[in-house]
């Protein structure tokens, strides 16, 4: 049997605390660990040994919609929730390897179908209650609930079937798979553990989907990760504090996190974030406009920060059309009918129309304009930022204005009244709206150019910026949109098998038809089949060709219309130790439990 133990090698440790020896920032009492360490601690590697105290203030342009990590479907929530809750395993952004967390080790049978997980003895939730196999079984019960149907459900399937999960004792969990799964450790690690003793009664009453909402009192939100919720002020800030029972320690046995507080300051847009950072109110931001890069480069020395160049973003940008159909009959709207009007649905569901839109968009102009030259053409997710999966030599329908017009002409959609806007073959003008999030200046600028590009092809589109939470509601719940320009954050790890909810129709979560529960077209049925091949083996000679075909098929159908991806540069103050930004999300905060305020730079 293959076995992975829970002690991570601690490489390159250096004692860098040779400054003036000051402790926590003034006004902060020295922290005292009131709880004995568990029998099975999680020793985490650190380039520097830290001291306890201080805070890290991170700027974000969107607040959370929920603190329920299982039900979170947008990055603004999951970025926070994944600091609050831990899984059996996690992904190290630097080593690009999975490592044990709440599990101290695991082993798998020779056929790869049975996985046995050994939990850490002494691990506890933030209220001191033991974390046992009962909590893990409870989470699998939740993730497979057909009514809840969290997006993670699709990932935790093998051969089209849920895992069989059992617990021979309080510290052992056995998962049996119907077929091999390429990223089973990452998939199970993505299932963060929430407290059964708190949430099971709520689940039985049918209230789990709304549990741990943003109105939850901080003292009532019991967590399993390195942090707890201390305060949430809507539209202003989220404050996380240290979980006093967390199992993580450094190589000297000091309990982590080092920081007293992790603060998410919520700002309305990228411009405000930049102003606050330059004013010293933020320690890091992860949403910088390309046009501001030169300003950060010039100001790094006097501003006391480093601008980290992470290369191409792993977040893919694209637009798509609303192809959703209703699942339930409503008055005046029979089941199975398009959510958008029948006129618009005729356009959006026409592959030639989608291809024409893709050909009408000048991506080089987008890179020169909104990206200020700091962008790259991209035709897949994972993006070309993934050396293994993003550079497969696949392209889509790039800028070809003559070709766009020819496609529309072939449909009989021409400007018959001379107003510059084409009419379809039934006399309806080609007009629709495209929504995006108002806090992202780059996307708004992109839409302005896309509007002009489409106008030259005879298509009228109206950009509609909305707040991020409204956009998420439109995308996932009420489906009130024609088209959306948004993005897909990278899975962790950035492996195609982690993109089930984007590629497959099984779970009904891919962007263009989120209410889907079966393939609506032959192309989508083929995507389902190919995904099973990608996720069902570790043989790269089979996985790579299957994934390449998925990318080709999505591009051929133009289910999404790919747009350039940004070169990522982000600033972080120099007064912190163990800061190691990476291109893999969360780029700054992935190891925040080990970040510390350098004593010689603590604020007075």
Secondary structure, DSSP 8 states (H G I E B T S, - for coil): -EEEES-----S-B----S----S-TT-------S---SS-EE---SB---S--EEEEEESS--SBS-TTT--SHHHHHHHHHH---SEEEETTTTEEEESSEEEEEE-TTS-EEEEEE-TT-B-TTS-B--HHHHHHHHHHHT-TTT--GGGGTTEETTEE-EEEEEETTEEEEE-SS--TTHHHHHHTS----HHHHHHHHHTT-GGGTTBTTS-GGG---SSSEEEEEEETTTEEEEEE-TT--EE-TT--BS---SEEEEEE-SSHHHHHHHHHTTS-SEES---GGGHHHHHHHHHHHTEEEEEEEE-SSEEEEEE---B-SS-BTTB-TT-BSS-HHHHHHHT-HHHHHHHHHH--HHHHHHTTTTT-EE---SSS-TTSTTTS-SS-------HHHHHHHHHHTT-B-SSSSSS-B-TTS-B-EEEEEEETT-HHHHHHHHHHHHHHHHTT-EEEEEEE-HHHHHHIIIII---SEEEEEE---SS--GGGGHHHH-TTTT-SGGGTT-SS-SSHHHHHHHHHHHHHHT---HHHHHHHHHHHHHHHHHHTSSEEE-EEEEEEEEETTEES----SSSSTTTTTGGG-EE-GGG---
